[in-house]
Amino acid sequence: MALIKSISGIRGTIGGRAGEALTPIDVVKFTAAFGTWALTQSQNRTIVVGRDARLSGDMVNKLVIGTLQGLGIDVIDLGLSTTPTVEMAVPARKAAGGIILTASHNPKQWNALKLLNEKGEFISDADGKQVLEIAEQEAFDFAAVTKLGQVTTDNSALKKHIKAILALPLVDVEAIKAKNFRVVVDAVNSSGGIAVPLLLEALGVEKIEKLYCEPTGDFAHNPEPLPENLRDIAKVLEKGSFDLGIVVDPDVDRLALINEDGTMFGEEYTLVAVADYVLGQLGGGNTVSNLSSTRALRDVTEKHGGSYAAAAVGEVNVVTKMKETNTVIGGEGNGGIIYPELHYGRDALVGIALFLTHLAKSGKTMTRLRASYPNYFISKNKIELTPDIDTDKVLAQMEKRYAKQPVNTIDGVKIEFDKEWVHLRKSNTEPIIRIYAESDSNATADHLAQKIIGDIKEIISR
């Protein structure tokens, strides 16, 4: 059982004891804290709620809505929805905030309350701390019976989201339609099973093979869109009857693509390809991704005459850096596309529309398009430390050891070696240092990571 409280929301497994998992008591407590906080930020007494299709979603949804009503807050219930759809609905409805009920890529026993401010963006570190403090102190007052909130159901939000995507100048529906793309969709039996086919049909895609698109919440495989979890869709594409595969996570904010031969386009390269298209159309511009994302985005950005900046890991940090640098497109290497022209949030749906436009206009197959980008490989590792070891001191020693190299310390320590890099980050919940290394081959990336692990072990042994 697990309950993880962070600035971005409350995440936990269903079942168990209160305070040790995401139980009904915990759902009510943290919903009440967020609702109380939201009322101090806005004169509007409305909150938008949407959820993915996971098994516990209906139960958690009822608890959240009832709690908000109890605070005297009106609720706009989007029902089965996507994270980016809720993000867009909050400012559109001039709400005080939003709650998305999803544990994103986590397995079906997990659920979470993701918290949005009145802009439809994830709440800041400072705001998150306020919410957690309200919850800790149970500093909330519920409304009298005559002032309970009302609930409105809105089934139009997804259609409005898709309409807004189609209206974007860089989305070319006619170009997509003319290509007669044949597409396989894996939506892991969640909300993407509704949203992605609707979008594809609106884009003029007629041949759609649906794989795990029934929104039952009983995930057919591990829902994180990594290669080892995508064998079924890869097998369909290996037969040669489709142009590409599209995979989304349960709340549709991450996008992975599969080539026409069943090989992986690479989750890191979703953002790279879409950025290449956007920058090419705009004649340049700035980009942002987090420190653990591939260098290929920087290469593509500089090719178009733009500037690249790295942000600390976490969507809220990426968005902050994007605003600071007037970025035209950004995101994370986990398949998260953030396109400010639409909204400041990871959005697989806008990613699909921009990517299909790019693919259509390029005249290339998926494999040829992927081959046109710089080829990098990321090795992901971790080193477990005993609780008595000060990880901050270890990282400081690593910074000192590699002081002659370009070093970034906004989030752990990132060390650059020409076009190779290593990023060291400590876990917030356990004595672990995560070590990501990137190079032009798997072998050299692994070798670089092992070299850094050796350095850390040497520092610890002193």
Wavefront OBJ file of the C-alpha trace (Angstrom):
o trace
v 0.000 0.000 0.000
v 1.220 3.494 -0.740
v 0.158 7.109 -0.373
v 2.392 9.761 -1.917
v 1.706 13.428 -1.177
v 3.414 15.924 -3.464
v 2.880 19.408 -4.859
v 1.297 18.049 -8.040
v -1.296 15.936 -6.272
v -2.105 12.948 -4.111
v -1.283 9.506 -5.456
v -1.836 6.108 -3.928
v -3.018 2.544 -4.172
v -6.669 1.720 -3.545
v -7.491 -0.221 -0.373
v -5.893 -0.459 3.033
v -5.744 1.838 6.032
v -6.347 5.587 5.994
v -3.124 7.547 5.704
v -1.302 4.556 4.250
v -3.113 4.309 0.907
v -5.620 6.281 -1.169
v -8.678 5.386 0.900
v -12.057 7.171 0.784
v -11.034 9.095 3.906
v -7.866 10.337 2.200
v -9.771 11.266 -0.964
v -12.220 13.379 1.044
v -9.487 14.964 3.174
v -7.313 16.129 0.289
v -10.250 17.133 -1.889
v -11.527 19.297 0.963
v -8.075 20.850 1.361
v -7.803 21.642 -2.340
v -11.345 23.005 -2.512
v -10.665 25.226 0.503
v -7.459 26.515 -1.089
v -9.169 27.133 -4.465
v -11.817 29.294 -2.811
v -9.064 31.595 -1.529
v -7.668 32.029 -5.035
v -10.778 32.863 -7.016
v -14.201 34.449 -6.645
v -15.612 31.690 -8.809
v -16.994 28.801 -6.739
v -16.747 26.228 -9.527
v -14.296 23.341 -10.018
v -14.003 21.090 -13.077
v -13.589 17.352 -12.467
v -12.689 14.668 -15.005
v -11.291 11.139 -14.797
v -9.652 8.362 -16.722
v -11.305 4.937 -16.968
v -9.429 3.075 -14.240
v -11.443 0.680 -12.072
v -11.589 2.925 -9.009
v -12.487 6.035 -11.022
v -16.234 6.013 -10.475
v -15.889 5.578 -6.721
v -13.236 8.281 -6.362
v -15.228 10.591 -8.653
v -18.297 10.357 -6.412
v -16.246 11.047 -3.293
v -14.549 14.077 -4.870
v -17.754 15.576 -6.221
v -19.636 15.033 -2.955
v -16.840 16.641 -0.959
v -16.704 19.692 -3.214
v -20.490 20.045 -2.959
v -20.137 19.856 0.803
v -17.801 22.859 0.665
v -20.426 24.818 -1.247
v -18.530 24.463 -4.536
v -20.342 23.892 -7.829
v -18.890 21.039 -9.880
v -18.672 20.621 -13.647
v -18.317 16.873 -14.124
v -16.685 15.902 -17.444
v -16.977 12.193 -16.675
v -14.566 10.022 -18.674
v -12.073 12.530 -20.001
v -8.395 13.242 -20.612
v -5.953 15.297 -18.588
v -5.481 17.898 -21.359
v -9.254 18.150 -21.866
v -9.740 19.035 -18.200
v -6.841 21.498 -18.410
v -8.537 23.302 -21.289
v -11.996 23.198 -19.713
v -10.933 24.992 -16.504
v -10.185 28.411 -18.067
v -12.908 27.930 -20.685
v -15.479 27.604 -17.898
v -13.759 30.298 -15.793
v -13.477 27.808 -12.936
v -11.446 28.229 -9.759
v -9.494 25.085 -10.561
v -9.694 21.489 -11.654
v -9.152 17.956 -10.376
v -8.118 15.134 -12.673
v -8.645 11.656 -11.273
v -5.848 9.622 -12.805
v -2.650 7.915 -11.760
v -1.332 8.486 -15.283
v 0.943 5.591 -16.316
v 0.693 3.751 -12.977
v -0.983 0.296 -12.880
v -4.706 -0.172 -12.259
v -4.475 -0.445 -8.454
v -3.346 3.197 -8.342
v -5.352 6.388 -8.569
v -4.598 10.038 -7.874
v -5.955 13.548 -7.542
v -4.052 15.853 -9.912
v -4.656 19.470 -9.025
v -5.039 22.436 -11.399
v -5.171 26.179 -10.758
v -7.603 28.573 -12.444
v -5.391 28.677 -15.568
v -5.827 24.932 -15.998
v -2.162 24.363 -15.128
v -0.679 22.208 -12.369
v -0.442 24.109 -9.119
v 2.950 25.516 -8.116
v 5.267 24.291 -5.384
v 4.115 27.063 -3.041
v 0.443 26.395 -3.754
v 0.923 22.676 -3.280
v 2.488 23.215 0.103
v -0.504 25.330 1.137
v -2.893 22.552 0.114
v -0.900 19.950 2.070
v -0.837 22.217 5.120
v -4.614 22.700 4.974
v -5.015 18.930 4.770
v -2.621 18.325 7.659
v -4.469 20.790 9.881
v -7.887 19.760 8.538
v -8.544 23.492 8.221
v -11.744 23.303 6.206
v -15.347 24.241 6.971
v -18.269 22.659 5.179
v -21.322 24.527 3.943
v -24.786 24.651 5.471
v -27.464 22.542 3.830
v -28.933 25.513 1.983
v -25.549 26.375 0.441
v -24.399 23.029 -0.913
v -22.807 23.063 -4.366
v -24.576 21.943 -7.515
v -23.346 19.426 -10.107
v -23.488 19.959 -13.858
v -22.554 17.243 -16.343
v -20.651 18.396 -19.438
v -20.305 15.934 -22.309
v -19.055 18.541 -24.786
v -15.539 19.231 -23.451
v -13.740 16.609 -25.548
v -15.451 17.771 -28.751
v -14.450 21.362 -27.951
v -10.888 20.210 -27.320
v -10.744 18.465 -30.707
v -12.342 21.454 -32.441
v -9.661 23.726 -30.983
v -6.943 21.370 -32.265
v -8.422 21.333 -35.769
v -8.454 25.144 -35.776
v -4.702 25.408 -35.160
v -2.884 26.942 -38.160
v -0.202 24.216 -38.168
v -2.723 21.353 -38.226
v -3.471 20.545 -41.882
v -6.531 18.314 -42.041
v -6.548 18.180 -45.838
v -2.926 17.031 -45.986
v -3.665 14.259 -43.487
v -6.850 13.222 -45.246
v -5.088 13.032 -48.618
v -2.593 10.487 -47.292
v -5.273 7.935 -46.325
v -3.238 6.881 -43.319
v -3.899 3.431 -41.884
v -3.488 3.669 -38.108
v -3.478 1.240 -35.181
v -4.430 2.711 -31.780
v -3.587 1.211 -28.384
v -5.376 3.135 -25.619
v -4.820 0.571 -22.832
v -8.609 0.350 -22.203
v -8.874 3.891 -20.865
v -10.161 7.301 -21.950
v -7.900 7.423 -24.987
v -10.068 4.694 -26.476
v -12.743 7.355 -26.858
v -10.614 10.434 -27.501
v -8.003 9.220 -30.001
v -10.409 7.598 -32.521
v -12.653 10.685 -32.347
v -9.674 12.905 -33.141
v -8.448 10.663 -35.966
v -11.899 10.613 -37.558
v -12.046 14.415 -37.342
v -8.635 14.528 -39.059
v -9.984 12.436 -41.946
v -8.352 9.121 -40.987
v -10.738 6.361 -42.096
v -8.733 3.196 -41.492
v -8.425 2.842 -37.712
v -7.628 -0.476 -36.031
v -8.602 -0.242 -32.360
v -6.548 -2.226 -29.887
v -7.585 -2.041 -26.223
v -9.890 0.908 -26.844
v -12.774 -0.189 -24.603
v -12.709 2.208 -21.605
v -13.178 -0.511 -18.996
v -10.168 0.504 -16.901
v -8.994 -3.099 -16.842
v -5.630 -2.356 -18.429
v -4.602 -5.023 -20.921
v -0.916 -4.436 -20.219
v 1.306 -2.230 -18.094
v -0.035 1.239 -19.006
v 3.327 3.008 -19.251
v 3.995 3.340 -23.023
v 7.461 1.784 -23.007
v 8.670 -0.692 -25.690
v 8.449 -3.723 -23.405
v 4.736 -3.000 -22.843
v 3.839 -2.479 -26.507
v 4.464 -5.917 -27.974
v 0.846 -6.484 -29.036
v 0.560 -3.366 -31.190
v 4.047 -4.012 -32.576
v 2.911 -7.453 -33.757
v -0.061 -5.925 -35.592
v 2.218 -3.451 -37.382
v 4.795 -6.112 -38.256
v 2.277 -7.582 -40.702
v 2.753 -4.502 -42.917
v -0.865 -3.394 -43.316
v -0.621 -0.072 -41.452
v 1.347 3.167 -41.707
v 1.854 3.780 -37.997
v 0.764 2.948 -34.481
v -0.387 5.418 -31.839
v -0.162 4.645 -28.122
v -1.364 6.843 -25.268
v -1.283 6.389 -21.517
v -4.528 6.193 -19.473
v -5.034 9.971 -19.175
v -3.791 10.810 -22.694
v -0.993 13.232 -21.869
v 1.810 10.993 -23.188
v 2.214 9.893 -26.798
v 4.310 7.026 -28.147
v 4.535 6.139 -31.838
v 5.236 2.829 -33.583
v 6.797 2.561 -37.047
v 5.122 0.829 -39.962
v 7.342 -2.240 -39.472
v 6.568 -2.626 -35.755
v 9.759 -0.991 -34.498
v 9.588 1.832 -31.980
v 9.788 5.438 -33.175
v 11.052 6.178 -29.682
v 9.118 7.976 -26.955
v 11.940 10.523 -26.654
v 11.517 11.339 -30.346
v 7.814 12.208 -30.234
v 8.696 15.719 -29.057
v 11.739 15.914 -31.348
v 9.669 15.211 -34.485
v 6.804 17.519 -33.568
v 9.249 20.296 -32.638
v 11.045 19.838 -35.963
v 7.757 20.380 -37.784
v 6.648 23.377 -35.700
v 10.045 25.117 -35.860
v 10.272 24.481 -39.593
v 6.868 26.031 -40.188
v 7.562 29.049 -37.963
v 11.091 29.639 -39.237
v 12.638 28.910 -35.841
v 11.827 29.484 -32.201
v 12.794 28.390 -28.708
v 12.236 24.992 -27.124
v 12.386 23.507 -23.625
v 12.525 19.986 -22.235
v 13.639 18.602 -18.898
v 17.224 17.761 -18.008
v 16.672 14.019 -18.496
v 15.355 14.333 -22.065
v 17.329 13.625 -25.227
v 19.822 16.078 -26.670
v 18.181 15.544 -30.066
v 15.683 18.326 -29.280
v 18.553 20.774 -28.820
v 20.102 19.630 -32.116
v 16.835 20.104 -34.011
v 16.194 23.474 -32.366
v 19.631 24.815 -33.257
v 19.244 23.492 -36.814
v 16.272 25.843 -37.178
v 18.167 28.763 -35.612
v 16.393 28.640 -32.265
v 17.573 28.362 -28.676
v 17.073 25.378 -26.390
v 16.789 25.540 -22.580
v 16.602 22.741 -20.013
v 14.212 22.708 -17.058
v 14.103 20.707 -13.860
v 12.180 17.434 -14.151
v 8.425 17.837 -13.743
v 5.747 19.338 -15.953
v 5.247 22.423 -13.775
v 8.985 23.191 -14.041
v 8.978 22.740 -17.811
v 5.990 25.070 -18.179
v 7.643 27.718 -16.003
v 10.817 27.615 -18.117
v 8.763 27.719 -21.328
v 7.067 30.922 -20.197
v 10.389 32.451 -19.171
v 11.980 31.757 -22.567
v 8.952 32.443 -24.790
v 9.030 28.891 -26.070
v 6.947 27.871 -29.093
v 6.991 24.174 -28.212
v 8.339 22.084 -25.371
v 7.656 19.095 -23.197
v 9.284 16.004 -21.784
v 11.065 13.029 -23.260
v 8.346 10.688 -22.014
v 6.172 11.589 -25.012
v 4.735 14.729 -23.420
v 4.045 17.496 -25.972
v 3.320 20.997 -24.631
v 2.119 23.361 -27.360
v 1.394 26.836 -25.914
v -0.629 27.859 -28.964
v -3.301 25.535 -27.533
v -2.535 25.390 -23.792
v 0.278 24.863 -21.284
v -0.097 21.170 -20.583
v 1.128 17.849 -21.969
v -1.349 16.850 -24.647
v -1.149 13.648 -26.691
v -4.092 14.739 -28.863
v -2.459 17.899 -30.193
v 0.739 15.879 -30.522
v -1.069 13.389 -32.782
v -2.522 16.138 -34.989
v 0.808 17.943 -35.405
v 2.740 14.720 -35.971
v 0.333 13.414 -38.625
v 0.540 16.759 -40.413
v 4.334 16.511 -40.308
v 4.304 12.919 -41.556
v 1.871 13.770 -44.351
v 3.851 16.777 -45.563
v 7.212 15.015 -45.294
v 6.174 12.310 -47.750
v 8.241 9.836 -45.718
v 7.454 6.578 -43.996
v 7.780 6.451 -40.223
v 11.137 4.649 -40.394
v 12.567 7.157 -42.883
v 11.336 10.087 -40.802
v 12.879 8.621 -37.646
v 16.165 8.030 -39.492
v 16.322 11.736 -40.362
v 16.919 12.691 -36.710
v 20.116 12.497 -34.642
v 20.379 9.080 -33.047
v 20.903 9.029 -29.289
v 20.368 6.355 -26.651
v 19.578 6.888 -22.968
v 20.721 4.437 -20.297
v 18.595 4.593 -17.139
v 20.114 3.344 -13.900
v 19.970 3.851 -10.153
v 22.254 3.322 -7.204
v 20.787 2.481 -3.806
v 22.349 4.124 -0.778
v 22.034 3.376 2.906
v 19.752 5.845 4.752
v 22.692 7.325 6.662
v 24.414 8.587 3.484
v 23.812 12.267 2.673
v 22.865 12.188 -1.008
v 23.138 15.970 -1.295
v 26.780 15.776 -0.231
v 27.419 12.970 -2.729
v 25.972 15.065 -5.543
v 28.011 18.092 -4.421
v 31.168 15.973 -4.570
v 30.258 14.829 -8.099
v 29.774 18.451 -9.139
v 33.195 19.307 -7.745
v 34.817 16.288 -9.397
v 33.574 17.330 -12.838
v 33.924 21.083 -12.391
v 35.864 21.387 -15.672
v 32.824 20.141 -17.621
v 29.597 22.094 -18.222
v 27.493 21.313 -15.141
v 23.824 22.147 -14.481
v 22.606 21.955 -10.864
v 18.998 23.176 -11.090
v 17.803 19.599 -10.493
v 20.466 17.303 -9.126
v 23.656 17.381 -11.209
v 23.834 17.171 -15.001
v 27.300 16.850 -16.519
v 27.886 17.350 -20.246
v 30.673 15.742 -22.279
v 30.428 17.263 -25.751
v 27.242 15.577 -27.057
v 27.065 13.054 -24.219
v 25.612 13.775 -20.794
v 24.861 12.227 -17.413
v 22.056 13.404 -15.126
v 22.100 12.485 -11.429
v 18.953 13.041 -9.358
v 18.099 11.915 -5.860
v 14.755 10.293 -5.130
v 12.377 12.270 -2.939
v 11.023 9.150 -1.260
v 13.943 6.736 -0.824
v 17.779 6.749 -0.558
v 18.385 6.347 -4.283
v 20.298 8.345 -6.873
v 18.880 7.974 -10.367
v 21.504 8.058 -13.101
v 20.556 8.787 -16.718
v 23.271 8.832 -19.383
v 22.952 9.585 -23.099
v 25.317 8.828 -25.957
v 25.209 7.780 -29.612
v 24.946 4.065 -28.782
v 23.483 1.934 -26.036
v 26.903 0.520 -25.201
v 28.588 3.899 -24.743
v 25.627 5.263 -22.759
v 25.810 2.233 -20.450
v 29.583 2.616 -20.154
v 29.235 6.303 -19.240
v 26.602 5.493 -16.618
v 28.785 2.781 -15.090
v 31.740 5.181 -14.965
v 29.640 7.667 -12.972
v 28.317 4.894 -10.690
v 31.932 3.931 -10.008
v 32.724 7.537 -9.101
v 29.791 7.652 -6.675
v 30.843 4.391 -5.004
v 34.372 5.746 -4.630
v 33.072 8.932 -2.947
v 30.868 6.901 -0.576
v 33.700 4.555 0.399
v 35.957 7.366 1.637
l 1 2 3 4 5 6 7 8 9 10 11 12 13 14 15 16 17 18 19 20 21 22 23 24 25 26 27 28 29 30 31 32 33 34 35 36 37 38 39 40 41 42 43 44 45 46 47 48 49 50 51 52 53 54 55 56 57 58 59 60 61 62 63 64 65 66 67 68 69 70 71 72 73 74 75 76 77 78 79 80 81 82 83 84 85 86 87 88 89 90 91 92 93 94 95 96 97 98 99 100 101 102 103 104 105 106 107 108 109 110 111 112 113 114 115 116 117 118 119 120 121 122 123 124 125 126 127 128 129 130 131 132 133 134 135 136 137 138 139 140 141 142 143 144 145 146 147 148 149 150 151 152 153 154 155 156 157 158 159 160 161 162 163 164 165 166 167 168 169 170 171 172 173 174 175 176 177 178 179 180 181 182 183 184 185 186 187 188 189 190 191 192 193 194 195 196 197 198 199 200 201 202 203 204 205 206 207 208 209 210 211 212 213 214 215 216 217 218 219 220 221 222 223 224 225 226 227 228 229 230 231 232 233 234 235 236 237 238 239 240 241 242 243 244 245 246 247 248 249 250 251 252 253 254 255 256 257 258 259 260 261 262 263 264 265 266 267 268 269 270 271 272 273 274 275 276 277 278 279 280 281 282 283 284 285 286 287 288 289 290 291 292 293 294 295 296 297 298 299 300 301 302 303 304 305 306 307 308 309 310 311 312 313 314 315 316 317 318 319 320 321 322 323 324 325 326 327 328 329 330 331 332 333 334 335 336 337 338 339 340 341 342 343 344 345 346 347 348 349 350 351 352 353 354 355 356 357 358 359 360 361 362 363 364 365 366 367 368 369 370 371 372 373 374 375 376 377 378 379 380 381 382 383 384 385 386 387 388 389 390 391 392 393 394 395 396 397 398 399 400 401 402 403 404 405 406 407 408 409 410 411 412 413 414 415 416 417 418 419 420 421 422 423 424 425 426 427 428 429 430 431 432 433 434 435 436 437 438 439 440 441 442 443 444 445 446 447 448 449 450 451 452 453 454 455 456 457 458 459 460 461 462
